[in-house]
Amino acid sequence: MSVWDDVVGQPAVVAELGAAAADPAAMTHAWLFTGPPGSGRSNAARAFAAALQCPDKGCGECRACRTIMAGTHADVREIVPEGLSISVAEMRALVQLAARKPSTAPWQIVIIGDADRLTEGASNALLKAVEEPAPETVFLLCAPSDHPDDVPITIRSRCRPVSLRTPSAEAVAGVLRDRDGIDPDQADWAASVAGGHVGRARRLARDAHARKRRESILAVPTGLHRLGDAFAHADALISSAEAEANELREQRDEVEREELAVAMGAGGTGKGVAGAARAAKAAERDLEKRQKSRATRTQRDALDRALVDLAGFYRDTLVAGSGAGVALTNPDRDREIRTAAAEWTAESTLRRLEAVLACREALEQNVKPRIAVEAMMTALHRG
């Protein structure tokens, strides 16, 4: 057992990070982990943090390794935005904590799971800390790429890059079989359609609802016979994303409100109750704002997963139509894909693919989901 077991299909990255953890001369104060979704950026950063704090450089068994991998270590702080962005207030608070000396370990480590979600103000606050870090502080940033749209050049230039690749289907299937105990046939299927994304493969293998949602979205390309079908599929897609967001909201929001009420002394009597009640109201409004932002992101993430599946179908259609000897993203849809490739021209397939990508970009620009999805479905119907 080792902390590196969670870093799937990245032997070169594991070797580089392991060497840096073992040799202080190879260390630097800021690292930028980049790679496509599902490549394991956050897992690699977390494993590296454990290796830095572990006396045996990542044994996976000691208290430091176990608490870091569980997210409870006192000197390792990880920020993963639940909303659409990381605010300047969050970053300033994190930078202040990062400036402190470690309490029990060699390093004070800050992991920023989605550095591409930093607002401009948050980026500026982080830049000051990265430019002049405390001697025992290490920043580990994770982002899809080192493009300026994801990470500002000023921050990127002060970080040591670590580039991850998409794990192979064989590596993903091995994790599902050997570590998660999933049936081998189910593991092989989930890995073959997950595009190298370990988390997605695990969800498809375990969750019947996730498999049903995938079936529904992959039925769209060949089910747009009339314009009315486009709006029906758009409504179904939006409703599915809203249901997923509401499910998460029901699970977490009420618990958070109850915990806040207890923390603010709900039901108390005596001196100071009026002042506490006013403070509780302000805290409740802040909580509601964060919960609304989280629900919005959950809905958009659900939509984006569906759009990635849809884009994969059109990509496969282009591959099949061209006769390229490239593996399909959705090998279990081989018959439908080849039928579509025979019926559609390459130009119309490419237009459909571009419509899906345009919808993803519109959602990133905060276009109303229903408007963006209906426009995409109409374009898919036209071809």
HELIX and SHEET records of a PDB file:
HELIX    1   1 VAL A    3  ASP A    6  5                                   4    
HELIX    2   2 PRO A   11  ALA A   22  1                                  12    
HELIX    3   3 PRO A   24  ALA A   26  5                                   3    
HELIX    4   4 ARG A   41  GLN A   53  1                                  13    
HELIX    5   5 ARG A   63  ALA A   70  1                                   8    
HELIX    6   6 VAL A   88  ALA A   98  1                                  11    
HELIX    7   7 ALA A  115  ARG A  117  5                                   3    
HELIX    8   8 GLU A  120  GLU A  131  1                                  12    
HELIX    9   9 ILE A  153  ARG A  156  1                                   4    
HELIX   10  10 ALA A  169  ASP A  178  1                                  10    
HELIX   11  11 PRO A  184  VAL A  193  1                                  10    
HELIX   12  12 VAL A  198  ARG A  206  1                                   9    
HELIX   13  13 ALA A  208  LEU A  218  1                                  11    
HELIX   14  14 LEU A  227  ALA A  263  1                                  37    
HELIX   15  15 VAL A  273  SER A  322  1                                  50    
HELIX   16  16 PRO A  331  ARG A  333  5                                   3    
HELIX   17  17 ASP A  334  GLU A  343  1                                  10    
HELIX   18  18 ALA A  346  GLU A  364  1                                  19    
HELIX   19  19 PRO A  369  ARG A  382  1                                  14    
SHEET    1   A 5 VAL A  76  ILE A  79  0                                        
SHEET    2   A 5 GLN A 108  ILE A 112  1                                        
SHEET    3   A 5 THR A 137  ALA A 143  1                                        
SHEET    4   A 5 ALA A  30  THR A  34  1                                        
SHEET    5   A 5 ARG A 160  SER A 163  1                                        
END                                                                             
